[in-house]
């Protein structure tokens, strides 16, 4: 009977953890659509029509290059949207957010054998990541990178062919899902190679060990020959894509390009925000106050990931994603967390009653959230100029007009099959990837009174869509060569202008 009761409690424990992570995911998933999803859907359709031809099919500007850097994700979201609309893409995003939480929990419970702390690390990481989990390719690559770190550690400690094959597959998937960030795979490998090199140096020159802090642990790789062969194969997985050599060159070419001047998520990350300060505080507590010993590869990973995160706002997601688990791993190796239990509650209440009550509460919570989602606008139509797009399709030869579009909403018009000027695919419009054509700089000049007319004449726009009351709206309203056609009074506010006599 006791054995049967323990089995039921174990099952209830798993159900409870699952429901907690699912509920947490539903509560914190951003209820918004990113403008990138529109070009992802359109790109998926273009790939099926034209193949990966490295040509841009959105802009009316001829001969632009597009690299199709997350083509596999584009194809997936195209089919999801085709059969399930935006609701299906939202479900995909939510599912990946919940899956991330489950993967983090599973990895940490394997390392620590402590379910409670593993759940806390999972929820803490999900909370850090909540602003990054929107409908973009990162929702998949975050999980792939997390698993990559876990399997790299397994391979270093004890070589296993299965683990090596998993790593090769993970690296190949990253190169095909999210090519611009595949280079991070190489960055994550470096600390393991460095620790192996340091071990060999200490073996030949024991005096080096005296220089290294006693807090830093240097371990031998389980099978150096097989490990290095696996790493070499992983380095060449960047070639296992239809994207030529871009996995090796894209990241360095993108550094410092002109788009960094005005796109927040590509600019340097500020340390002065609550999640970042919390991460720094945790690092300080674990490594300094608790005086924990740390493996050289873990110290290298924490340092490297932090530096990578500071290089761009969107990169800092990897700090939130990986460092909590790395620090928890350090604690696990320094302290026996397996035997820590919170049993004081069970002394006063029946364990079964607590599990059933909590599960019932979570089911009620999920039902409440479901009712909230029933009225959620998955397409976020109020954020994009629907009426203007409809007007252009019905009243113009829209396939042949030269339309000015802004960075934030250009992809929506491409999604509606209307040729555009510019959208949020920055690499299409910067000189580093387009043979010297710096369209981004021209785009920025339209907001300057002394240069906007020069740019309008250069591209010979027939129609222009601008934000209501922004500087370009004011310039055009005062310019006798342009007339206002339509004003869309939604939450944001858009205005359509046209060149007179068009």
C-alpha positions, 0 to 999 in steps of 0.5 A: 500500500505504501509503495502504491501511495508513493508511486501516486505521489511521484506521478502527482509530483511530475504533473504538478511540476508540468502544470507549474511550468505550463502556467508560468509560460502562459502567464509570462509569454509576451502577448504581441506579434513582432514585425519580423514574423511577416517577412518570415511568412513571406520568405517561406513562401518565396523559398518554395517559389524561387528556392534559395536564390540569394535575391530579395523579392520584397523591395522595389529597389533592384538587385538587392541580396538576401541571405535567407539566414533562417530559411528553415524557420521561415518555411515552418512558419509559412506552413503553420500560418497557411493552415492555422493563421497567426493563432498557430504561430502564437501556439508555436511560440508558447509551446517553445517557451514551455519546452524551454522551461521543461528542458532547463528543469530536466537538465538541472534535475539530472545534474543536481538530483534536486527537483525543487531547486531545479524547478526554481532555476527553470522558472527564474530563467523563464522569467529572465527570458520572457521578453525575448520569447516572441514569434522569432527564430530565437524561440528554437535556437535558444533551446538548441544552444542550451542543449548544446552546452549540456551535451558539450559538458557530457562529452568532456566528462565522459566521451560517448558516441551518442552524445557526439552525434547529438552535438553534431546534429544540434550544431547543424540544426542551428546553422540551418535554423539561425545561421547568423548565430551559429558562430556562437557554437564556436564560442561555446566550444572555446572554454572546453578547448582552453581547459584541455590545453591548460591541463596538457600544459600543467602536465608538462610544466607543473609550476604553472599550477601554482600561478592558477588560483586554488579556486579554479579546477582543471580537469582532464578530458575523458578521451582527448583524441575522440573529443577533438575529432568530434569538435573538428566535425562540429566546426565543419557543420557550418558547411552543411547548409545551402548558405555557402560560407555565410555561417563563418562570415556573417557575424564578423561582417555584421559587426559595426554596420550602420544599422547599429546606430539606430536599432536598439537590440543591435546596440551595446547592452546596458548593465543598469537594469534589474535582471542584469543586476540580479544576474551579477549579484548571483555571480558575486554570491556564488563565486565570491561570498560562497567562495565556490570552486569553479571549473576553468571551462565554466568560468570561461563560459560565464565570462565569454557569454557575458562579453557576447551578451554585452555586444548587443541587446538581443545577445544578452538573452544568452546571459539570462538563458545559460548563466543561471544553470551554469551557476547552479552547476557550480553550486551543485559541485560545491554543495550536496544539494541532493539531500536538501528538502523542504519537509516542514510543510508535510509535518502538518498537512497530508502530502496527498491533499497538498498535491491535489489542492495545488494541481486543482488550483493550477487547473483553475488558473489555466482555465482563467488564462484560456478565457483571456486568450480567447479575446487576444488579437493574435494578428495584432491588426491594430498595430499595422496599417491594414486600411492603407494596405487595403486601399493600395491594393484596391485603388492602385497598380500596387505591384508597380508603385514605388512605396516608401515604407518604414523599418518597423512596418515595411515587412507587413506590406511585403506580407501583403505582396506590396513592393516596399522600400525598406523593412526590418531585415537590416542585412538587406539594406546595409553596404556590408552585404549589398555591394556598397549600397547603404540604403539604411543611411538614406532611410535615416536621412528622410527624417532630416529636413535638409536632406529628405527631399534629396532622398525622395527624389533619389528613389522617386516614391509614388506613395509614402506611408509615415507615422502620424505626427513624426518629422516626415509627416510634418515635412510632407504636409508642408510640401506642395508636391505631396498630398494626403490620401488616407489617415488611419486612426488606429492605436499607432496612427499612419498616414498615406501620402502620394506624389501629386499627378500620380 
